[in-house]
């Protein structure tokens, strides 16, 4: 072997090791998920609802939203997504639960990896330097409850996040800029907050494209399942009891949940609406401020945080948006050699890992009523989200005041 060939071989060796180790880890995660289900017969309740609802929709029109599923512990669930989502879920209709868990877990982890990759690209990291950070960030994200909870329930958040990120970090001159966001909203309504972000940042054409994509998903749903579509779009989507009977549950990390826990009431009434209105307007204003300051990615993340806070129900796994946020902040702190910034990122990571203990609250039956420090513990994600918006506003103010 020549010296040149030896050099090339050594240069590629670490890359091969990383690729093999990552593939092995992915296989382990997927196999572990399937094994846990086969041994316990539990978890992945949301995925079971999605799979079963897809099968019901395949069998005929008008039954998707009339069917109620039981968790076995007295909790009942219903399909809460638009009919268009049930159409996209048709590949799950004929699969067994173990197979569905395997494929869904694999796709979810790959979607998370892709979202991290897109974030690194948007942050200006060269393509040849993204592989290791992307794999490392994805691996570090797995213990975070927003991610592990997403995988354990079988949710769609990673796919929606990837759709929005890939769409809104792309070239705004593309005619389809905004379309991916509209399609994401057609699968689950929460991404509609990003249409508001496009409007407040002056990207009216993109907002119109997003709404056209959203309208197309509604039309497809009506053509495919007219009766189900009429029920859903004529008011069924507002039936919050199909999502949760009590917003105080610790797994609901939204302002509505926080206000309900603070007041210890099942219905926080207008109090949370006022809080959501103030935070919603302020959060979108901060997002627009970011865009005007030449920080569109920060603006996008400010919008995502605002949406999580003002939504009536923001489950722990909805906060999967924390992953690309921390990736962006880590890239910036690393470039500045900012040790304090890296320490703050590590602290937020620990907070989101510590959220895993909320599972014990549900198991032991004390996930609704909190006092004293328990109110801080039960609202950790909400507090982090509010602190992030305040910190971002202070950062923008300091940047504007800085001479030059």
Long-range contacts (C-beta under 8 A, 24 or more apart in sequence): 15-131, 18-131, 18-132, 18-135, 22-135, 22-139, 25-139, 26-106, 26-109, 26-110, 29-105, 29-109, 29-142, 29-151, 30-102, 30-105, 30-106, 30-109, 31-102, 33-101, 33-102, 33-105, 33-151, 34-98, 34-101, 34-102, 34-105, 37-97, 37-98, 37-101, 38-98, 43-152, 43-153, 44-97, 44-101, 44-104, 44-152, 44-153, 44-154, 45-69, 45-71, 45-77, 45-153, 45-154, 46-77, 46-153, 46-154, 46-155, 47-97, 47-100, 47-101, 47-104, 47-153, 47-154, 47-155, 48-97, 48-154, 49-77, 49-78, 49-79, 50-79, 50-81, 50-89, 50-92, 50-154, 50-156, 51-89, 51-92, 51-93, 51-95, 51-97, 51-100, 53-79, 53-86, 53-89, 54-86, 54-89, 54-90, 54-91, 54-92, 54-93, 55-92, 55-93, 55-94, 57-83, 57-86, 57-87, 57-89, 57-90, 57-93, 57-225, 57-228, 58-90, 58-93, 61-225, 61-226, 61-227, 61-228, 62-225, 62-227, 62-228, 62-231, 63-228, 64-225, 64-228, 65-228, 65-231, 65-232, 65-236, 77-242, 78-242, 80-237, 80-242, 80-243, 81-156, 81-187, 81-188, 82-186, 82-187, 82-188, 82-189, 82-217, 82-218, 82-221, 82-229, 82-232, 82-233, 82-237, 83-221, 83-222, 83-224, 83-225, 83-228, 83-229, 83-232, 84-186, 84-187, 84-217, 84-218, 84-220, 84-221, 84-224, 85-156, 85-186, 85-187, 85-188, 86-225, 86-228, 87-220, 87-221, 87-224, 87-225, 88-187, 100-154, 101-154, 104-154, 105-151, 105-154, 107-159, 108-150, 108-151, 108-155, 108-158, 108-159, 109-138, 109-142, 109-151, 111-158, 111-159, 111-161, 111-162, 112-138, 112-141, 112-147, 112-158, 112-162, 112-320, 112-323, 113-138, 114-162, 114-166, 115-158, 115-161, 115-162, 115-165, 115-323, 115-324, 116-141, 116-323, 116-324, 116-327, 118-162, 118-165, 118-166, 118-169, 118-324, 119-165, 119-169, 119-297, 119-324, 119-327, 119-328, 120-327, 120-331, 121-169, 122-165, 122-169, 122-297, 122-328, 123-297, 123-327, 123-328, 123-331, 123-332, 124-331, 125-331, 133-327, 133-331, 137-323, 137-326, 137-327, 137-330, 140-349, 141-323, 143-353, 143-356, 144-322, 144-323, 144-349, 144-352, 144-353, 144-355, 145-316, 145-317, 145-352, 145-353, 145-354, 145-355, 145-356, 145-358, 146-316, 146-317, 146-318, 146-319, 146-320, 146-321, 146-322, 146-323, 146-352, 146-355, 146-381, 147-317, 147-320, 147-323, 148-356, 149-315, 149-316, 149-317, 149-355, 149-356, 150-317, 150-320, 153-317, 155-315, 155-317, 156-187, 156-188, 157-317, 157-318, 157-320, 158-320, 159-187, 160-184, 160-187, 160-188, 160-190, 160-191, 161-320, 161-321, 161-324, 163-191, 164-191, 164-194, 164-300, 164-304, 165-300, 165-324, 168-194, 168-198, 168-296, 168-300, 169-296, 169-297, 169-300, 172-203, 172-206, 175-209, 176-209, 177-203, 177-205, 177-206, 177-209, 178-203, 178-205, 178-206, 178-207, 178-208, 178-209, 178-210, 178-213, 179-209, 179-210, 179-212, 179-213, 180-213, 181-210, 181-213, 182-209, 182-210, 182-211, 182-212, 182-213, 182-214, 182-215, 182-216, 182-217, 183-213, 183-214, 183-217, 185-210, 185-213, 185-214, 185-217, 186-213, 186-214, 186-216, 186-217, 186-218, 186-221, 187-217, 189-237, 190-307, 190-311, 190-318, 191-307, 193-303, 193-304, 193-306, 193-307, 193-310, 194-300, 194-303, 194-304, 194-307, 196-284, 196-303, 197-284, 197-287, 197-288, 197-299, 197-300, 197-303, 200-284, 200-285, 200-287, 200-288, 201-287, 201-288, 201-291, 201-292, 201-296, 201-299, 240-312, 240-313, 243-312, 243-313, 244-313, 246-368, 247-312, 247-313, 248-368, 248-369, 249-362, 249-367, 249-368, 250-358, 250-361, 250-362, 250-367, 250-368, 250-370, 250-378, 251-315, 251-316, 251-358, 251-362, 251-367, 252-313, 252-314, 252-315, 253-308, 253-314, 253-315, 253-316, 253-318, 253-319, 253-379, 253-380, 253-381, 253-382, 254-308, 254-309, 254-310, 254-311, 254-312, 254-313, 254-314, 254-382, 255-279, 255-309, 255-310, 255-382, 256-311, 256-312, 256-313, 257-313, 257-314, 257-379, 257-382, 258-379, 258-382, 261-368, 261-370, 261-375, 261-378, 261-379, 262-375, 264-369, 264-370, 276-309, 276-310, 279-306, 279-309, 279-310, 279-386, 279-389, 280-306, 280-309, 280-310, 282-389, 283-309, 283-310, 283-389, 286-389, 286-392, 286-393, 286-396, 289-393, 289-396, 290-392, 290-396, 293-396, 293-399, 293-400, 295-396, 297-328, 298-328, 298-392, 301-325, 301-328, 302-388, 302-389, 302-392, 305-385, 305-388, 305-389, 306-389, 308-381, 308-385, 309-382, 309-385, 309-386, 314-381, 316-355, 316-358, 316-381, 319-352, 319-381, 322-348, 322-352, 322-384, 325-388, 348-384, 351-380, 351-381, 351-384, 352-381, 352-384, 354-380, 355-380, 355-381
